[in-house]
Amino acid sequence: MDLILLAVELAFVALIVAGVALWSPPAAMILGGAMGVAALERVQAERKRRKGAGR
């Protein structure tokens, strides 16, 4: 279930970035970079939570 939700979320974000790219490619690059940073922060927080739960 988590994998399906991740795939849907990825498709939604890709559509948003593609839509912004039609309007302004530089804005789409900035938005994509910001979303990438947010995604990595979310993954790191999840790993820390799981690591802390195993103690």
matplotlib code that plots the C-alpha trace (Angstrom):
import matplotlib.pyplot as plt

x = [0.0, 2.8, 4.4, 1.1, 0.7, 4.3, 3.7, 0.5, 2.3, 5.2, 2.8, 1.0, 4.2, 5.5, 2.2, 2.5, 6.1, 5.3, 2.4, 4.6, 7.3, 4.7, 4.4, 8.0, 10.9, 13.1, 10.3, 9.8, 13.4, 13.3, 10.1, 11.5, 14.6, 12.6, 10.3, 13.3, 14.8, 11.5, 11.3, 14.8, 14.0, 10.9, 12.8, 15.5, 13.0, 11.3, 14.6, 15.4, 12.0, 12.4, 15.9, 14.8, 11.9, 14.2, 16.0]
y = [0.0, 2.4, 1.8, 2.6, 5.8, 6.8, 6.2, 8.3, 11.1, 11.0, 11.2, 14.1, 16.1, 15.4, 16.8, 19.9, 20.5, 19.8, 22.3, 25.0, 24.2, 25.1, 28.5, 29.1, 26.6, 28.4, 28.4, 24.7, 24.0, 26.0, 24.3, 20.8, 21.5, 22.7, 19.6, 17.4, 18.8, 18.4, 14.8, 14.0, 15.7, 13.6, 10.3, 11.2, 12.0, 8.6, 6.8, 8.6, 7.7, 4.0, 3.9, 5.4, 3.0, 0.0, 1.0]
z = [0.0, 0.8, -2.6, -4.4, -2.4, -3.2, -6.9, -6.8, -5.0, -7.4, -10.4, -8.8, -8.2, -11.7, -13.1, -11.0, -12.1, -15.7, -15.5, -14.0, -16.7, -19.4, -17.8, -16.7, -17.0, -14.5, -11.9, -12.5, -11.8, -8.6, -7.6, -8.4, -6.4, -3.4, -3.6, -3.8, -0.7, 1.1, 0.0, 1.2, 4.6, 4.9, 4.2, 6.6, 9.4, 8.7, 9.0, 12.2, 13.6, 12.7, 14.1, 17.3, 17.6, 17.5, 20.7]

ax = plt.figure().add_subplot(projection="3d")
ax.plot(x, y, z, "-o")
ax.set_aspect("equal")
plt.show()
